[in-house]
Amino acid sequence: MLSKYENYEIVNLDNLTYCANLANLYEVSQHPNYKFIKGDITDKNILADIIQDVDAVMNFAAETHVDNSILTPEIFVKTNVLGTQCLLDMVRKYEIKKYIQISTDEVYGELGAQGCFEETTPINPSSPYSATKASGDILALSYFKTYKLPIIVTRCSNNYGPNQFVEKLIPFFISKLLKNEKIPLYGDGKNVRDWIYVYDHCSALDLVLHKGRVGEIYNIGANCEKSNVEIAQILLKALGKDDSYIEYVKDRPGHDRRYAISNKKIKAELGWRPQKSFEEGIKQTIDWYINNTSRIKEVLK
Ligand SMILES: NC(=O)c1ccc[n+]([C@@H]2O[C@H](COP(=O)([O-])OP(=O)(O)OC[C@H]3O[C@@H](n4cnc5c(N)ncnc54)[C@H](O)[C@@H]3O)[C@@H](O)[C@H]2O)c1
């Protein structure tokens, strides 16, 4: 945003949970139009100070790791539901011109072997994570209907790319393999996810912010379905390992079998196109982790 829109000023509010890393933002932090504030989205005093001076709010803040949500759902409710409500109340109070709720395809729940999620697909979340994200979405949409707030909800598929915290599948597997350890695959490894390079997600959000219609949901996905075992094999090959590095482990409870998302609406309405092929994106991602092992040292120890 800062490189594309010279006159924009960005305020980044983040309470720096276990997965946050300010090093990800080192370059941005030098920019004169960027300000970082450490704070919680459930803290209405901090929100009031910031939000009364902004034009738009984009809510990325969330607890995001499904495995953690199974162990400790409460913090997911606090941040993903209560935090969203706190933000919405401030957007209402200060009559902010645009609010984007960044959400996930996981709210739709499990898909059969065929078809894909449309924006009209009923939500049917399976994990506490996806249930709290779905709650944030419908709360946001209710503020559009009830208070006529300028709300838009986006639902994206699985992101990958540089700087991702190592608990997520692709960096987790890469970090394990760099450490010469086996990679754990849930169940039979055939759960399918739809993958998107993180900068393609960002370019979609840029378009939604500037051209999206309020009250709408936009699905974001790059038509790139891969099973977990396929991802594992791509990484094994790239890092010079064989299948003996795969360790099948007990499946996660409530593990959805397949996600696939239609991007027809955002393509037709906003002219969005993903730019990065999976082959190119995964190569750049692997190279990034190889060149930044110090950044992932917390799991490499
Ligand atoms: N990663 C994906 O594949 C993916 C896919 C679709 C949607 N999303 C959504 O995109 C958003 C960002 O995802 P991510 O993968 O970067 O997540 P992440 O877990 O890596 O980062 C979340 C960030 O939110 C901050 N945060 C958490 N609780 C907070 C609170 N109470 N107040 C302020 N800040 C808080 C954390 O410190 C962290 O910097 C989330 O809303 C997520 O649901 C992610």
The ligand as an SDF file (V2000), in Angstrom:
LIG
                    3D

 44 48  0  0  0  0  0  0  0  0999 V2000
   -2.8810  -17.4580    6.6540 N   0  0  0  0  0  0  0  0  0  0  0  0
   -3.8900  -17.8520    5.8930 C   0  0  0  0  0  0  0  0  0  0  0  0
   -3.7800  -18.8290    5.1450 O   0  0  0  0  0  0  0  0  0  0  0  0
   -5.2000  -17.0850    5.8840 C   0  0  0  0  0  0  0  0  0  0  0  0
   -6.1780  -17.4290    4.9330 C   0  0  0  0  0  0  0  0  0  0  0  0
   -7.3820  -16.7250    4.9180 C   0  0  0  0  0  0  0  0  0  0  0  0
   -7.6070  -15.7190    5.8350 C   0  0  0  0  0  0  0  0  0  0  0  0
   -6.6470  -15.4230    6.7650 N   0  0  0  0  0  0  0  0  0  0  0  0
   -6.9420  -14.3460    7.7170 C   0  0  0  0  0  0  0  0  0  0  0  0
   -5.9720  -13.3370    7.5200 O   0  0  0  0  0  0  0  0  0  0  0  0
   -5.6680  -12.7000    8.7680 C   0  0  0  0  0  0  0  0  0  0  0  0
   -4.1850  -12.7520    9.0160 C   0  0  0  0  0  0  0  0  0  0  0  0
   -3.7690  -14.1030    9.0080 O   0  0  0  0  0  0  0  0  0  0  0  0
   -2.2590  -14.5170    9.2920 P   0  0  0  0  0  0  0  0  0  0  0  0
   -2.0560  -15.8500    8.6930 O   0  0  0  0  0  0  0  0  0  0  0  0
   -1.3370  -13.3940    8.9400 O   0  0  0  0  0  0  0  0  0  0  0  0
   -2.3170  -14.6950   10.8730 O   0  0  0  0  0  0  0  0  0  0  0  0
   -1.1590  -14.7310   11.9560 P   0  0  0  0  0  0  0  0  0  0  0  0
   -1.6890  -15.5690   13.0660 O   0  0  0  0  0  0  0  0  0  0  0  0
    0.1480  -15.0670   11.3490 O   0  0  0  0  0  0  0  0  0  0  0  0
   -1.0870  -13.2000   12.4320 O   0  0  0  0  0  0  0  0  0  0  0  0
   -2.1310  -12.6280   13.1710 C   0  0  0  0  0  0  0  0  0  0  0  0
   -1.6720  -11.2790   13.6790 C   0  0  0  0  0  0  0  0  0  0  0  0
   -2.7350  -10.7420   14.4820 O   0  0  0  0  0  0  0  0  0  0  0  0
   -2.1860  -10.2390   15.6810 C   0  0  0  0  0  0  0  0  0  0  0  0
   -3.1940  -10.3300   16.7420 N   0  0  0  0  0  0  0  0  0  0  0  0
   -3.7200  -11.4580   17.2810 C   0  0  0  0  0  0  0  0  0  0  0  0
   -4.6160  -11.1490   18.2490 N   0  0  0  0  0  0  0  0  0  0  0  0
   -4.6570   -9.7970   18.3010 C   0  0  0  0  0  0  0  0  0  0  0  0
   -5.3850   -8.8790   19.0930 C   0  0  0  0  0  0  0  0  0  0  0  0
   -6.2630   -9.2980   20.0250 N   0  0  0  0  0  0  0  0  0  0  0  0
   -5.1850   -7.5610   18.9110 N   0  0  0  0  0  0  0  0  0  0  0  0
   -4.2860   -7.1230   17.9900 C   0  0  0  0  0  0  0  0  0  0  0  0
   -3.5730   -7.9450   17.2000 N   0  0  0  0  0  0  0  0  0  0  0  0
   -3.7490   -9.2690   17.3560 C   0  0  0  0  0  0  0  0  0  0  0  0
   -0.9730  -11.1220   15.9680 C   0  0  0  0  0  0  0  0  0  0  0  0
   -0.0490  -10.4960   16.8450 O   0  0  0  0  0  0  0  0  0  0  0  0
   -0.4280  -11.3300   14.5660 C   0  0  0  0  0  0  0  0  0  0  0  0
    0.4750  -10.3020   14.1890 O   0  0  0  0  0  0  0  0  0  0  0  0
   -6.4890  -13.4540    9.8280 C   0  0  0  0  0  0  0  0  0  0  0  0
   -7.6660  -12.7130   10.0850 O   0  0  0  0  0  0  0  0  0  0  0  0
   -6.8260  -14.7720    9.1730 C   0  0  0  0  0  0  0  0  0  0  0  0
   -8.0270  -15.3260    9.6690 O   0  0  0  0  0  0  0  0  0  0  0  0
   -5.4430  -16.0710    6.7990 C   0  0  0  0  0  0  0  0  0  0  0  0
  1  2  1  0
  2  3  2  0
  2  4  1  0
  4  5  1  0
  4 44  2  0
  5  6  2  0
  6  7  1  0
  7  8  2  0
  8  9  1  0
  8 44  1  0
  9 10  1  0
  9 42  1  0
 10 11  1  0
 11 12  1  0
 11 40  1  0
 12 13  1  0
 13 14  1  0
 14 15  2  0
 14 16  1  0
 14 17  1  0
 17 18  1  0
 18 19  2  0
 18 20  1  0
 18 21  1  0
 21 22  1  0
 22 23  1  0
 23 24  1  0
 23 38  1  0
 24 25  1  0
 25 26  1  0
 25 36  1  0
 26 27  1  0
 26 35  1  0
 27 28  2  0
 28 29  1  0
 29 30  1  0
 29 35  2  0
 30 31  1  0
 30 32  2  0
 32 33  1  0
 33 34  2  0
 34 35  1  0
 36 37  1  0
 36 38  1  0
 38 39  1  0
 40 41  1  0
 40 42  1  0
 42 43  1  0
M  CHG  2   8   1  16  -1
M  END
$$$$
